[in-house]
Amino acid sequence: MLKHIVALSGAVLLSGCATSQATQEETRQYRTESMQAVKSSEDNLSNQISNLQLSIDNQNDYIESLEGQLAIMSNRVDNLAKQNARVLLAPKQEEQQPKPKAPVSNGDLVVLGSIETVKFEQINQTFEARIDTGAATSSLNAINIQEFERNGNTWVKFNLSTDKAEDAEPTWIEAPLIRYAKVRQSNTTKTHRRAVIELWINLGDVREKAQFTLADRSHMTHPVLLGREFIKDIALVDVSKEFIQTEKQQ
């Protein structure tokens, strides 16, 4: 009987030890798995933080790029505003000195052809002029432009002659310098600084003091160009005809 009791007790003890070892093994495995899960979560969180930081850095770089582009656009807008202000300044100056109105008959505007003959009173000579409604200002062929001072004021002297012969006599004109104008050709964005003068001209029954920019027009078909500022309020242009108010030079 005693032997049975001892054997049973030993079996119980062995069973308890086995159970305790199994429980400890499960506990160690659980802890290991838990630590691995925590480490995996930490790694995932670290990767997410790194990706978020990278995204923030990329956004900051993009914002800096946009700020740079905005600064460039702002400078361009300022430059355009200054250019527009300079362009608008010239008409205001001209409005302060209105031209005398040309005589017209029956209250009607004078009708001009696309080409007319004009006479410059200062030199008492006539030249063919192209009437161009596409040009804002009038222009003269001016060769060998020279600036000089007279009575404390700036004057200009230039040759208006269109005769290309070697023995041709120059046709000199002297006039006070009114201002400088920036002129841009229709086929380019580059501007040119040109002197502006005033001269009295006769065109048929029309007598006007007109402002002209001075430029080398020797390559043009006509030495004189009359623009919109000259013909506004006094004349209309029939581009299909020539020499309506004047006779063609012989």
Secondary structure, DSSP 8 states (H G I E B T S, - for coil): -HHHHHHHHHHHHHHHHHHHHHHHHHHHHHHHHHHHHHHHHHHHHHHHHHHHHHHHHHHHHHHHHHHHHHHHHHHHHHHHHHHHHHHHHHHHHHHTS-------STT--EEEESEEEEEETTTTEEEEEEE-TT-SSEEEE-EEEEEEEETTEEEEEEE-----STT----EEEEE--EEEEEE-TT-S-EEEEEEEEEEEEETTEEEEEEEEEE--TTSS-SEEE-HHHHTTTEEEETT-S-SSS----
